Amino acid sequence: MTAGRPTNLWASDSVRAWSAALEAYDAVVDQQGVKALVELDRWYREELPAAISARDPMHATHAELVRVTEWKMARGVWRARNLGLVRGNDPALVERTSRDALAAIPEPKAPVAELATLAGVGPATASGIVSAAAPNLYPFFDELVAAQVPEFGAVKFSLGEYVRYAAALRERSRRLGPEWTPVMVERALWSHVGGKAGARRTNSV
């Protein structure tokens, strides 16, 4: 950690410290040394939310689900078998399932649970779609982020754990101020520990 930065961001109530961590996110993405990540991350943050929210009713396409899976794996652990399963989903089923999932917003569990019925999609991947659609309510489910929340202990990639995780990040965003969202909290925490750098990750679907 750089001088002046808290070693435990979660324990800090300094908006300045949280903002500094969030502002470093792009640099931390670059530091991962993963060729595809910079472009995938830009697409995930800047293009996907607008594409999903522009549709009526909101839904994700098969191609978008595949790219979210690739983004998640580029930022974490690459799992070729899971990616193959995601690619094997019927495009019409993906659109129908994601439409039903996003229609369940703001229910805390149902949107992620619905998407997790697709092949190769678990709570982490599902949260990537839901988070892009409603960043003010649903953060992406990331292991390095969850590990910084003291009440979690060993991270379990279950629906119940996601609900607890999202609630904790929503509460933190509320404490930081009205301009903060759970997604901003998630990215600040990920950036704070340097993404993958120096961290052993198990990750999940």
Rosetta constraint file for C-alpha pairs under 8 A:
AtomPair CA 1 CA 5 HARMONIC 6.34 0.50
AtomPair CA 1 CA 6 HARMONIC 7.66 0.50
AtomPair CA 1 CA 7 HARMONIC 6.49 0.50
AtomPair CA 5 CA 17 HARMONIC 6.60 0.50
AtomPair CA 6 CA 12 HARMONIC 7.14 0.50
AtomPair CA 6 CA 17 HARMONIC 7.28 0.50
AtomPair CA 8 CA 12 HARMONIC 6.85 0.50
AtomPair CA 8 CA 148 HARMONIC 7.83 0.50
AtomPair CA 9 CA 17 HARMONIC 7.43 0.50
AtomPair CA 9 CA 18 HARMONIC 7.07 0.50
AtomPair CA 9 CA 189 HARMONIC 7.08 0.50
AtomPair CA 9 CA 192 HARMONIC 7.28 0.50
AtomPair CA 10 CA 148 HARMONIC 6.56 0.50
AtomPair CA 10 CA 149 HARMONIC 6.67 0.50
AtomPair CA 10 CA 189 HARMONIC 7.65 0.50
AtomPair CA 12 CA 17 HARMONIC 7.66 0.50
AtomPair CA 13 CA 176 HARMONIC 7.35 0.50
AtomPair CA 14 CA 18 HARMONIC 6.49 0.50
AtomPair CA 15 CA 19 HARMONIC 5.95 0.50
AtomPair CA 15 CA 176 HARMONIC 6.18 0.50
AtomPair CA 16 CA 20 HARMONIC 6.09 0.50
AtomPair CA 17 CA 21 HARMONIC 6.32 0.50
AtomPair CA 18 CA 22 HARMONIC 6.27 0.50
AtomPair CA 18 CA 185 HARMONIC 7.86 0.50
AtomPair CA 18 CA 188 HARMONIC 6.30 0.50
AtomPair CA 19 CA 23 HARMONIC 6.03 0.50
AtomPair CA 19 CA 188 HARMONIC 7.39 0.50
AtomPair CA 20 CA 24 HARMONIC 6.31 0.50
AtomPair CA 21 CA 25 HARMONIC 6.73 0.50
AtomPair CA 21 CA 188 HARMONIC 4.90 0.50
AtomPair CA 21 CA 189 HARMONIC 7.13 0.50
AtomPair CA 21 CA 191 HARMONIC 5.87 0.50
AtomPair CA 21 CA 192 HARMONIC 5.32 0.50
AtomPair CA 22 CA 184 HARMONIC 6.95 0.50
AtomPair CA 22 CA 185 HARMONIC 7.81 0.50
AtomPair CA 22 CA 187 HARMONIC 6.17 0.50
AtomPair CA 22 CA 188 HARMONIC 4.11 0.50
AtomPair CA 22 CA 189 HARMONIC 7.76 0.50
AtomPair CA 22 CA 191 HARMONIC 6.58 0.50
AtomPair CA 22 CA 192 HARMONIC 7.85 0.50
AtomPair CA 23 CA 188 HARMONIC 7.79 0.50
AtomPair CA 24 CA 28 HARMONIC 6.22 0.50
AtomPair CA 24 CA 188 HARMONIC 7.99 0.50
AtomPair CA 24 CA 191 HARMONIC 6.41 0.50
AtomPair CA 25 CA 29 HARMONIC 6.22 0.50
AtomPair CA 25 CA 187 HARMONIC 6.72 0.50
AtomPair CA 25 CA 188 HARMONIC 6.84 0.50
AtomPair CA 25 CA 190 HARMONIC 7.84 0.50
AtomPair CA 25 CA 191 HARMONIC 5.02 0.50
AtomPair CA 26 CA 30 HARMONIC 6.38 0.50
AtomPair CA 27 CA 31 HARMONIC 6.24 0.50
AtomPair CA 28 CA 32 HARMONIC 6.57 0.50
AtomPair CA 28 CA 191 HARMONIC 5.92 0.50
AtomPair CA 28 CA 194 HARMONIC 5.86 0.50
AtomPair CA 28 CA 195 HARMONIC 6.48 0.50
AtomPair CA 29 CA 37 HARMONIC 7.13 0.50
AtomPair CA 29 CA 38 HARMONIC 6.39 0.50
AtomPair CA 29 CA 41 HARMONIC 7.97 0.50
AtomPair CA 29 CA 195 HARMONIC 7.20 0.50
AtomPair CA 30 CA 34 HARMONIC 7.81 0.50
AtomPair CA 30 CA 37 HARMONIC 7.96 0.50
AtomPair CA 30 CA 38 HARMONIC 6.39 0.50
AtomPair CA 31 CA 197 HARMONIC 7.82 0.50
AtomPair CA 32 CA 75 HARMONIC 7.95 0.50
AtomPair CA 32 CA 195 HARMONIC 7.04 0.50
AtomPair CA 32 CA 196 HARMONIC 6.57 0.50
AtomPair CA 32 CA 197 HARMONIC 6.46 0.50
AtomPair CA 34 CA 38 HARMONIC 7.64 0.50
AtomPair CA 34 CA 74 HARMONIC 6.65 0.50
AtomPair CA 34 CA 75 HARMONIC 7.99 0.50
AtomPair CA 36 CA 40 HARMONIC 6.15 0.50
AtomPair CA 36 CA 74 HARMONIC 7.00 0.50
AtomPair CA 37 CA 41 HARMONIC 5.70 0.50
AtomPair CA 37 CA 71 HARMONIC 6.47 0.50
AtomPair CA 37 CA 74 HARMONIC 5.58 0.50
AtomPair CA 37 CA 75 HARMONIC 6.61 0.50
AtomPair CA 38 CA 42 HARMONIC 6.21 0.50
AtomPair CA 39 CA 43 HARMONIC 6.18 0.50
AtomPair CA 40 CA 44 HARMONIC 6.01 0.50
AtomPair CA 40 CA 67 HARMONIC 7.45 0.50
AtomPair CA 40 CA 70 HARMONIC 7.79 0.50
AtomPair CA 40 CA 71 HARMONIC 5.52 0.50
AtomPair CA 41 CA 45 HARMONIC 6.13 0.50
AtomPair CA 41 CA 71 HARMONIC 6.47 0.50
AtomPair CA 42 CA 46 HARMONIC 5.76 0.50
AtomPair CA 42 CA 47 HARMONIC 7.58 0.50
AtomPair CA 43 CA 47 HARMONIC 5.00 0.50
AtomPair CA 43 CA 48 HARMONIC 6.24 0.50
AtomPair CA 44 CA 48 HARMONIC 5.22 0.50
AtomPair CA 44 CA 49 HARMONIC 7.36 0.50
AtomPair CA 44 CA 68 HARMONIC 7.10 0.50
AtomPair CA 44 CA 71 HARMONIC 7.58 0.50
AtomPair CA 44 CA 132 HARMONIC 7.51 0.50
AtomPair CA 45 CA 49 HARMONIC 6.89 0.50
AtomPair CA 45 CA 132 HARMONIC 7.50 0.50
AtomPair CA 46 CA 50 HARMONIC 7.36 0.50
AtomPair CA 47 CA 51 HARMONIC 6.22 0.50
AtomPair CA 48 CA 52 HARMONIC 6.17 0.50
AtomPair CA 48 CA 64 HARMONIC 7.68 0.50
AtomPair CA 48 CA 132 HARMONIC 6.57 0.50
AtomPair CA 49 CA 53 HARMONIC 6.11 0.50
AtomPair CA 49 CA 132 HARMONIC 4.74 0.50
AtomPair CA 49 CA 133 HARMONIC 5.49 0.50
AtomPair CA 50 CA 54 HARMONIC 5.98 0.50
AtomPair CA 51 CA 55 HARMONIC 6.95 0.50
AtomPair CA 52 CA 58 HARMONIC 5.62 0.50
AtomPair CA 52 CA 59 HARMONIC 5.78 0.50
AtomPair CA 52 CA 60 HARMONIC 5.98 0.50
AtomPair CA 52 CA 132 HARMONIC 7.73 0.50
AtomPair CA 52 CA 133 HARMONIC 6.19 0.50
AtomPair CA 53 CA 58 HARMONIC 5.70 0.50
AtomPair CA 53 CA 59 HARMONIC 7.93 0.50
AtomPair CA 53 CA 133 HARMONIC 6.25 0.50
AtomPair CA 54 CA 58 HARMONIC 7.11 0.50
AtomPair CA 55 CA 59 HARMONIC 6.72 0.50
AtomPair CA 57 CA 99 HARMONIC 6.58 0.50
AtomPair CA 57 CA 103 HARMONIC 7.77 0.50
AtomPair CA 58 CA 98 HARMONIC 7.94 0.50
AtomPair CA 58 CA 99 HARMONIC 5.82 0.50
AtomPair CA 58 CA 102 HARMONIC 6.47 0.50
AtomPair CA 58 CA 103 HARMONIC 7.44 0.50
AtomPair CA 59 CA 95 HARMONIC 5.87 0.50
AtomPair CA 59 CA 96 HARMONIC 7.61 0.50
AtomPair CA 59 CA 98 HARMONIC 5.06 0.50
AtomPair CA 59 CA 99 HARMONIC 4.41 0.50
AtomPair CA 59 CA 102 HARMONIC 6.68 0.50
AtomPair CA 60 CA 64 HARMONIC 6.12 0.50
AtomPair CA 60 CA 65 HARMONIC 6.72 0.50
AtomPair CA 60 CA 94 HARMONIC 7.23 0.50
AtomPair CA 60 CA 95 HARMONIC 5.76 0.50
AtomPair CA 60 CA 98 HARMONIC 5.81 0.50
AtomPair CA 60 CA 99 HARMONIC 7.30 0.50
AtomPair CA 60 CA 129 HARMONIC 7.38 0.50
AtomPair CA 61 CA 65 HARMONIC 6.31 0.50
AtomPair CA 61 CA 91 HARMONIC 6.85 0.50
AtomPair CA 61 CA 94 HARMONIC 6.42 0.50
AtomPair CA 61 CA 95 HARMONIC 5.45 0.50
AtomPair CA 62 CA 66 HARMONIC 6.30 0.50
AtomPair CA 62 CA 87 HARMONIC 7.68 0.50
AtomPair CA 62 CA 89 HARMONIC 7.57 0.50
AtomPair CA 62 CA 90 HARMONIC 7.62 0.50
AtomPair CA 62 CA 91 HARMONIC 4.91 0.50
AtomPair CA 62 CA 92 HARMONIC 7.88 0.50
AtomPair CA 62 CA 94 HARMONIC 5.67 0.50
AtomPair CA 62 CA 95 HARMONIC 6.89 0.50
AtomPair CA 63 CA 67 HARMONIC 6.25 0.50
AtomPair CA 64 CA 68 HARMONIC 6.07 0.50
AtomPair CA 65 CA 69 HARMONIC 6.23 0.50
AtomPair CA 65 CA 86 HARMONIC 7.55 0.50
AtomPair CA 65 CA 94 HARMONIC 7.94 0.50
AtomPair CA 65 CA 129 HARMONIC 7.29 0.50
AtomPair CA 66 CA 70 HARMONIC 6.25 0.50
AtomPair CA 66 CA 83 HARMONIC 7.27 0.50
AtomPair CA 66 CA 86 HARMONIC 6.32 0.50
AtomPair CA 66 CA 87 HARMONIC 6.10 0.50
AtomPair CA 67 CA 71 HARMONIC 6.03 0.50
AtomPair CA 68 CA 72 HARMONIC 6.08 0.50
AtomPair CA 68 CA 125 HARMONIC 7.15 0.50
AtomPair CA 68 CA 128 HARMONIC 6.52 0.50
AtomPair CA 68 CA 129 HARMONIC 7.18 0.50
AtomPair CA 69 CA 73 HARMONIC 6.17 0.50
AtomPair CA 69 CA 83 HARMONIC 6.67 0.50
AtomPair CA 69 CA 86 HARMONIC 7.74 0.50
AtomPair CA 69 CA 125 HARMONIC 6.11 0.50
AtomPair CA 70 CA 74 HARMONIC 5.96 0.50
AtomPair CA 70 CA 78 HARMONIC 7.96 0.50
AtomPair CA 70 CA 83 HARMONIC 7.32 0.50
AtomPair CA 71 CA 75 HARMONIC 6.15 0.50
AtomPair CA 72 CA 76 HARMONIC 6.05 0.50
AtomPair CA 72 CA 77 HARMONIC 7.84 0.50
AtomPair CA 72 CA 125 HARMONIC 7.02 0.50
AtomPair CA 72 CA 128 HARMONIC 7.77 0.50
AtomPair CA 73 CA 77 HARMONIC 4.89 0.50
AtomPair CA 73 CA 78 HARMONIC 4.58 0.50
AtomPair CA 73 CA 79 HARMONIC 6.87 0.50
AtomPair CA 74 CA 78 HARMONIC 6.34 0.50
AtomPair CA 75 CA 195 HARMONIC 7.49 0.50
AtomPair CA 75 CA 196 HARMONIC 7.28 0.50
AtomPair CA 76 CA 196 HARMONIC 6.72 0.50
AtomPair CA 76 CA 201 HARMONIC 7.04 0.50
AtomPair CA 76 CA 203 HARMONIC 6.72 0.50
AtomPair CA 77 CA 201 HARMONIC 7.10 0.50
AtomPair CA 77 CA 202 HARMONIC 7.17 0.50
AtomPair CA 77 CA 203 HARMONIC 6.41 0.50
AtomPair CA 79 CA 83 HARMONIC 6.39 0.50
AtomPair CA 80 CA 84 HARMONIC 6.15 0.50
AtomPair CA 81 CA 85 HARMONIC 6.37 0.50
AtomPair CA 82 CA 86 HARMONIC 6.25 0.50
AtomPair CA 82 CA 120 HARMONIC 4.93 0.50
AtomPair CA 82 CA 121 HARMONIC 7.71 0.50
AtomPair CA 82 CA 205 HARMONIC 7.27 0.50
AtomPair CA 83 CA 87 HARMONIC 6.18 0.50
AtomPair CA 83 CA 120 HARMONIC 6.83 0.50
AtomPair CA 84 CA 88 HARMONIC 6.20 0.50
AtomPair CA 84 CA 120 HARMONIC 7.73 0.50
AtomPair CA 85 CA 89 HARMONIC 6.85 0.50
AtomPair CA 85 CA 119 HARMONIC 5.54 0.50
AtomPair CA 85 CA 120 HARMONIC 4.80 0.50
AtomPair CA 86 CA 118 HARMONIC 7.51 0.50
AtomPair CA 86 CA 119 HARMONIC 5.69 0.50
AtomPair CA 86 CA 120 HARMONIC 4.90 0.50
AtomPair CA 86 CA 121 HARMONIC 6.64 0.50
AtomPair CA 88 CA 119 HARMONIC 7.59 0.50
AtomPair CA 89 CA 93 HARMONIC 7.10 0.50
AtomPair CA 89 CA 94 HARMONIC 6.78 0.50
AtomPair CA 89 CA 118 HARMONIC 6.97 0.50
AtomPair CA 89 CA 119 HARMONIC 6.31 0.50
AtomPair CA 90 CA 94 HARMONIC 6.33 0.50
AtomPair CA 91 CA 95 HARMONIC 6.35 0.50
AtomPair CA 92 CA 96 HARMONIC 6.14 0.50
AtomPair CA 93 CA 97 HARMONIC 5.85 0.50
AtomPair CA 94 CA 98 HARMONIC 5.92 0.50
AtomPair CA 94 CA 118 HARMONIC 7.35 0.50
AtomPair CA 95 CA 99 HARMONIC 5.98 0.50
AtomPair CA 96 CA 100 HARMONIC 6.31 0.50
AtomPair CA 97 CA 101 HARMONIC 6.06 0.50
AtomPair CA 97 CA 114 HARMONIC 6.69 0.50
AtomPair CA 97 CA 115 HARMONIC 6.20 0.50
AtomPair CA 97 CA 118 HARMONIC 7.86 0.50
AtomPair CA 98 CA 102 HARMONIC 5.98 0.50
AtomPair CA 98 CA 114 HARMONIC 7.55 0.50
AtomPair CA 98 CA 115 HARMONIC 6.06 0.50
AtomPair CA 99 CA 103 HARMONIC 6.08 0.50
AtomPair CA 100 CA 104 HARMONIC 6.63 0.50
AtomPair CA 100 CA 111 HARMONIC 7.70 0.50
AtomPair CA 100 CA 114 HARMONIC 7.35 0.50
AtomPair CA 101 CA 105 HARMONIC 7.44 0.50
AtomPair CA 101 CA 110 HARMONIC 6.71 0.50
AtomPair CA 101 CA 111 HARMONIC 4.10 0.50
AtomPair CA 101 CA 112 HARMONIC 6.91 0.50
AtomPair CA 101 CA 113 HARMONIC 7.80 0.50
AtomPair CA 101 CA 114 HARMONIC 5.26 0.50
AtomPair CA 101 CA 115 HARMONIC 6.11 0.50
AtomPair CA 102 CA 111 HARMONIC 5.69 0.50
AtomPair CA 102 CA 130 HARMONIC 6.81 0.50
AtomPair CA 102 CA 133 HARMONIC 7.49 0.50
AtomPair CA 103 CA 111 HARMONIC 7.64 0.50
AtomPair CA 104 CA 110 HARMONIC 6.18 0.50
AtomPair CA 104 CA 111 HARMONIC 5.56 0.50
AtomPair CA 105 CA 110 HARMONIC 7.78 0.50
AtomPair CA 105 CA 111 HARMONIC 6.36 0.50
AtomPair CA 105 CA 134 HARMONIC 7.94 0.50
AtomPair CA 106 CA 137 HARMONIC 7.28 0.50
AtomPair CA 107 CA 111 HARMONIC 7.09 0.50
AtomPair CA 108 CA 163 HARMONIC 6.18 0.50
AtomPair CA 109 CA 113 HARMONIC 6.07 0.50
AtomPair CA 109 CA 159 HARMONIC 6.92 0.50
AtomPair CA 109 CA 160 HARMONIC 7.85 0.50
AtomPair CA 109 CA 162 HARMONIC 7.95 0.50
AtomPair CA 109 CA 163 HARMONIC 6.10 0.50
AtomPair CA 110 CA 114 HARMONIC 5.90 0.50
AtomPair CA 111 CA 115 HARMONIC 6.45 0.50
AtomPair CA 111 CA 130 HARMONIC 6.78 0.50
AtomPair CA 112 CA 116 HARMONIC 6.10 0.50
AtomPair CA 112 CA 123 HARMONIC 6.07 0.50
AtomPair CA 112 CA 126 HARMONIC 5.26 0.50
AtomPair CA 112 CA 127 HARMONIC 5.78 0.50
AtomPair CA 112 CA 130 HARMONIC 6.77 0.50
AtomPair CA 112 CA 159 HARMONIC 7.48 0.50
AtomPair CA 113 CA 117 HARMONIC 6.85 0.50
AtomPair CA 113 CA 123 HARMONIC 7.10 0.50
AtomPair CA 113 CA 126 HARMONIC 7.75 0.50
AtomPair CA 113 CA 159 HARMONIC 6.75 0.50
AtomPair CA 115 CA 121 HARMONIC 7.01 0.50
AtomPair CA 115 CA 122 HARMONIC 7.90 0.50
AtomPair CA 115 CA 126 HARMONIC 5.41 0.50
AtomPair CA 116 CA 121 HARMONIC 4.96 0.50
AtomPair CA 116 CA 122 HARMONIC 4.84 0.50
AtomPair CA 116 CA 123 HARMONIC 6.00 0.50
AtomPair CA 116 CA 125 HARMONIC 7.90 0.50
AtomPair CA 116 CA 126 HARMONIC 5.79 0.50
AtomPair CA 117 CA 121 HARMONIC 6.96 0.50
AtomPair CA 117 CA 122 HARMONIC 7.86 0.50
AtomPair CA 120 CA 205 HARMONIC 6.89 0.50
AtomPair CA 121 CA 125 HARMONIC 5.63 0.50
AtomPair CA 121 CA 126 HARMONIC 6.16 0.50
AtomPair CA 121 CA 205 HARMONIC 5.84 0.50
AtomPair CA 122 CA 126 HARMONIC 6.00 0.50
AtomPair CA 122 CA 157 HARMONIC 7.82 0.50
AtomPair CA 122 CA 204 HARMONIC 7.49 0.50
AtomPair CA 122 CA 205 HARMONIC 4.50 0.50
AtomPair CA 123 CA 127 HARMONIC 5.86 0.50
AtomPair CA 123 CA 141 HARMONIC 7.29 0.50
AtomPair CA 123 CA 157 HARMONIC 6.46 0.50
AtomPair CA 123 CA 158 HARMONIC 6.35 0.50
AtomPair CA 123 CA 159 HARMONIC 6.00 0.50
AtomPair CA 123 CA 162 HARMONIC 7.03 0.50
AtomPair CA 123 CA 205 HARMONIC 6.60 0.50
AtomPair CA 124 CA 128 HARMONIC 6.58 0.50
AtomPair CA 124 CA 140 HARMONIC 6.79 0.50
AtomPair CA 124 CA 141 HARMONIC 4.90 0.50
AtomPair CA 124 CA 142 HARMONIC 6.93 0.50
AtomPair CA 124 CA 157 HARMONIC 7.01 0.50
AtomPair CA 124 CA 204 HARMONIC 6.85 0.50
AtomPair CA 124 CA 205 HARMONIC 5.54 0.50
AtomPair CA 125 CA 129 HARMONIC 7.10 0.50
AtomPair CA 125 CA 141 HARMONIC 7.89 0.50
AtomPair CA 125 CA 205 HARMONIC 5.79 0.50
AtomPair CA 126 CA 130 HARMONIC 6.47 0.50
AtomPair CA 127 CA 131 HARMONIC 5.62 0.50
AtomPair CA 127 CA 138 HARMONIC 7.14 0.50
AtomPair CA 127 CA 139 HARMONIC 6.98 0.50
AtomPair CA 127 CA 140 HARMONIC 5.17 0.50
AtomPair CA 127 CA 141 HARMONIC 6.07 0.50
AtomPair CA 128 CA 132 HARMONIC 6.28 0.50
AtomPair CA 128 CA 139 HARMONIC 7.82 0.50
AtomPair CA 128 CA 140 HARMONIC 5.21 0.50
AtomPair CA 128 CA 141 HARMONIC 7.44 0.50
AtomPair CA 129 CA 133 HARMONIC 6.43 0.50
AtomPair CA 130 CA 134 HARMONIC 6.10 0.50
AtomPair CA 130 CA 135 HARMONIC 7.79 0.50
AtomPair CA 130 CA 138 HARMONIC 6.51 0.50
AtomPair CA 131 CA 135 HARMONIC 4.84 0.50
AtomPair CA 131 CA 137 HARMONIC 7.43 0.50
AtomPair CA 131 CA 138 HARMONIC 4.79 0.50
AtomPair CA 131 CA 139 HARMONIC 5.28 0.50
AtomPair CA 131 CA 140 HARMONIC 5.74 0.50
AtomPair CA 131 CA 183 HARMONIC 7.20 0.50
AtomPair CA 134 CA 138 HARMONIC 6.10 0.50
AtomPair CA 135 CA 139 HARMONIC 6.28 0.50
AtomPair CA 135 CA 181 HARMONIC 6.50 0.50
AtomPair CA 135 CA 182 HARMONIC 6.56 0.50
AtomPair CA 135 CA 183 HARMONIC 5.47 0.50
AtomPair CA 136 CA 181 HARMONIC 4.92 0.50
AtomPair CA 136 CA 182 HARMONIC 6.01 0.50
AtomPair CA 136 CA 183 HARMONIC 7.02 0.50
AtomPair CA 137 CA 166 HARMONIC 7.64 0.50
AtomPair CA 137 CA 170 HARMONIC 6.74 0.50
AtomPair CA 137 CA 181 HARMONIC 7.32 0.50
AtomPair CA 137 CA 182 HARMONIC 6.36 0.50
AtomPair CA 138 CA 166 HARMONIC 6.00 0.50
AtomPair CA 138 CA 170 HARMONIC 7.88 0.50
AtomPair CA 138 CA 182 HARMONIC 6.37 0.50
AtomPair CA 138 CA 183 HARMONIC 6.92 0.50
AtomPair CA 139 CA 166 HARMONIC 6.01 0.50
AtomPair CA 139 CA 169 HARMONIC 7.31 0.50
AtomPair CA 139 CA 182 HARMONIC 5.21 0.50
AtomPair CA 139 CA 183 HARMONIC 4.57 0.50
AtomPair CA 139 CA 186 HARMONIC 6.29 0.50
AtomPair CA 140 CA 183 HARMONIC 6.81 0.50
AtomPair CA 140 CA 186 HARMONIC 7.05 0.50
AtomPair CA 141 CA 145 HARMONIC 7.82 0.50
AtomPair CA 141 CA 146 HARMONIC 7.55 0.50
AtomPair CA 141 CA 162 HARMONIC 6.64 0.50
AtomPair CA 141 CA 165 HARMONIC 7.59 0.50
AtomPair CA 141 CA 166 HARMONIC 7.91 0.50
AtomPair CA 142 CA 146 HARMONIC 6.19 0.50
AtomPair CA 142 CA 186 HARMONIC 7.89 0.50
AtomPair CA 142 CA 203 HARMONIC 7.63 0.50
AtomPair CA 143 CA 147 HARMONIC 6.07 0.50
AtomPair CA 143 CA 155 HARMONIC 6.45 0.50
AtomPair CA 143 CA 201 HARMONIC 7.33 0.50
AtomPair CA 143 CA 202 HARMONIC 7.91 0.50
AtomPair CA 143 CA 203 HARMONIC 6.02 0.50
AtomPair CA 144 CA 148 HARMONIC 6.83 0.50
AtomPair CA 144 CA 189 HARMONIC 7.97 0.50
AtomPair CA 144 CA 190 HARMONIC 6.33 0.50
AtomPair CA 144 CA 193 HARMONIC 7.69 0.50
AtomPair CA 144 CA 195 HARMONIC 7.44 0.50
AtomPair CA 144 CA 201 HARMONIC 7.56 0.50
AtomPair CA 145 CA 149 HARMONIC 7.21 0.50
AtomPair CA 145 CA 186 HARMONIC 6.30 0.50
AtomPair CA 145 CA 189 HARMONIC 5.63 0.50
AtomPair CA 145 CA 190 HARMONIC 5.54 0.50
AtomPair CA 146 CA 152 HARMONIC 6.78 0.50
AtomPair CA 146 CA 155 HARMONIC 6.62 0.50
AtomPair CA 146 CA 165 HARMONIC 6.73 0.50
AtomPair CA 147 CA 152 HARMONIC 6.73 0.50
AtomPair CA 147 CA 153 HARMONIC 6.62 0.50
AtomPair CA 147 CA 154 HARMONIC 7.12 0.50
AtomPair CA 147 CA 155 HARMONIC 6.57 0.50
AtomPair CA 148 CA 189 HARMONIC 7.57 0.50
AtomPair CA 149 CA 153 HARMONIC 7.91 0.50
AtomPair CA 149 CA 168 HARMONIC 7.97 0.50
AtomPair CA 155 CA 161 HARMONIC 7.97 0.50
AtomPair CA 156 CA 161 HARMONIC 6.42 0.50
AtomPair CA 157 CA 161 HARMONIC 6.50 0.50
AtomPair CA 157 CA 162 HARMONIC 7.09 0.50
AtomPair CA 157 CA 204 HARMONIC 6.46 0.50
AtomPair CA 157 CA 205 HARMONIC 7.76 0.50
AtomPair CA 158 CA 162 HARMONIC 6.27 0.50
AtomPair CA 159 CA 163 HARMONIC 6.34 0.50
AtomPair CA 160 CA 164 HARMONIC 6.52 0.50
AtomPair CA 161 CA 165 HARMONIC 6.01 0.50
AtomPair CA 162 CA 166 HARMONIC 5.96 0.50
AtomPair CA 163 CA 167 HARMONIC 6.15 0.50
AtomPair CA 164 CA 168 HARMONIC 6.22 0.50
AtomPair CA 165 CA 169 HARMONIC 6.35 0.50
AtomPair CA 166 CA 170 HARMONIC 6.02 0.50
AtomPair CA 166 CA 182 HARMONIC 7.33 0.50
AtomPair CA 167 CA 171 HARMONIC 6.16 0.50
AtomPair CA 168 CA 172 HARMONIC 6.25 0.50
AtomPair CA 169 CA 173 HARMONIC 6.11 0.50
AtomPair CA 169 CA 182 HARMONIC 5.14 0.50
AtomPair CA 169 CA 185 HARMONIC 6.42 0.50
AtomPair CA 169 CA 186 HARMONIC 7.14 0.50
AtomPair CA 170 CA 174 HARMONIC 6.24 0.50
AtomPair CA 170 CA 181 HARMONIC 6.97 0.50
AtomPair CA 170 CA 182 HARMONIC 4.97 0.50
AtomPair CA 171 CA 175 HARMONIC 6.34 0.50
AtomPair CA 172 CA 176 HARMONIC 6.29 0.50
AtomPair CA 172 CA 182 HARMONIC 7.54 0.50
AtomPair CA 172 CA 185 HARMONIC 7.28 0.50
AtomPair CA 173 CA 177 HARMONIC 6.42 0.50
AtomPair CA 173 CA 178 HARMONIC 7.66 0.50
AtomPair CA 173 CA 180 HARMONIC 5.17 0.50
AtomPair CA 173 CA 181 HARMONIC 5.33 0.50
AtomPair CA 173 CA 182 HARMONIC 5.56 0.50
AtomPair CA 173 CA 184 HARMONIC 7.82 0.50
AtomPair CA 173 CA 185 HARMONIC 6.24 0.50
AtomPair CA 174 CA 178 HARMONIC 6.44 0.50
AtomPair CA 174 CA 180 HARMONIC 7.05 0.50
AtomPair CA 174 CA 181 HARMONIC 7.71 0.50
AtomPair CA 176 CA 180 HARMONIC 6.39 0.50
AtomPair CA 180 CA 184 HARMONIC 6.19 0.50
AtomPair CA 180 CA 185 HARMONIC 7.25 0.50
AtomPair CA 181 CA 185 HARMONIC 6.47 0.50
AtomPair CA 182 CA 186 HARMONIC 6.18 0.50
AtomPair CA 183 CA 187 HARMONIC 6.22 0.50
AtomPair CA 184 CA 188 HARMONIC 6.09 0.50
AtomPair CA 185 CA 189 HARMONIC 6.24 0.50
AtomPair CA 186 CA 190 HARMONIC 6.20 0.50
AtomPair CA 187 CA 191 HARMONIC 5.95 0.50
AtomPair CA 188 CA 192 HARMONIC 5.95 0.50
AtomPair CA 189 CA 193 HARMONIC 6.64 0.50
AtomPair CA 190 CA 194 HARMONIC 6.46 0.50
AtomPair CA 190 CA 195 HARMONIC 5.32 0.50
AtomPair CA 191 CA 195 HARMONIC 5.65 0.50
AtomPair CA 193 CA 197 HARMONIC 7.88 0.50
AtomPair CA 194 CA 198 HARMONIC 7.79 0.50
AtomPair CA 195 CA 199 HARMONIC 7.70 0.50
AtomPair CA 196 CA 200 HARMONIC 7.37 0.50
AtomPair CA 196 CA 201 HARMONIC 7.42 0.50
